[in-house]
Amino acid sequence: MANASNLGIERVAALGFKGHTSDMVRGKADFYDEIGFGQLNKAVRFFKKHGVNDILLLGWVEPKLAISNFKMDLRMLALAAKTKDRRADSVLRALIDEVAKDGLRVLDTTKFLPHLLAEKGVFTRKKPRKEHWNDIKLGKTAALTMGGLDIGQTVVVRKHAVVAVEAMEGTDKCVRRAGEFGPGAVVVKMAKPAQDTRFDVPCFGPRTIESMMEAKAAVLAVEANMTFVLERKRAVELADANGIAIVGIARDDDSANGQ
């Protein structure tokens, strides 16, 4: 929202989820309200009330909510009955198609927030070693395979073996679980092969680095130009203070050092 004026946007109407959206969002938006996860009609009414036609889906909620029991209004119940499965992509695409019936268009987040995207190269003082690059290559292949099945975006590799794959628990729990297999792991996060950039674009920030610290992981490799970096200065400072390397990698680069 801080970049809205630079994009020529005069007013921002923000809709948060109860118990999940930061208070900071309320303070930055011109109009703000909150809904439960199943209140689709209320969401549409809010946007129409404030003259909104274009929407950006920002932030992260736990994927397990897709299979949780929560109260849904009649429109959401009807949509859920038509959705082919409860994978994140299926649910979110169904929602996007549904609100389009009301003239609401969900936009590409990478086009509106390019300044937050990770670039190719090393972000930190510490650089990945040769053995790390071998693990990055394996992790990238595994992550793209998992992403193609809409399972998760993160894979953790140690000594050229996959030790953890992200599912509905999210990146942080996946990384901490990988720590059970010993220190020095490489965390690889890639966008899905057919990533819909309107939602669920990969991201990392200080919380990711804190999870890596707990797991004693050595390297974080993320897909360049397809991964949002949140609170970059703080994330890099944490990584530098704990000897963790962060690097942006290209999907189509299989060279020895990814540079």
Buried (B, 14 or more C-beta within 10 A) or exposed (E): BEEBEEEEEEEBBBBBBEEEBEEEBEEBBEBBBBBBBBBBBBBBBBBEEBEBEEBBBBEEEEBEBBEEEEEBBEBBEEBBEEBEEBBBBBBBBBBBEBBEEEEBEBEEBBEBBEEBBBEBBBBBEBBBBEBBBBBBBBBBBBBBBBBEEBBBBBBBBBEEEBBBBBBBBBBBBBBBBBBEBEEBBBBBBBBBEEBBEBBBBBBBBBBBBBBBBEBBBBBBBBBBBBBBBBBBEEBBBBBBEBEBBBBBBBBEEEEEBBB
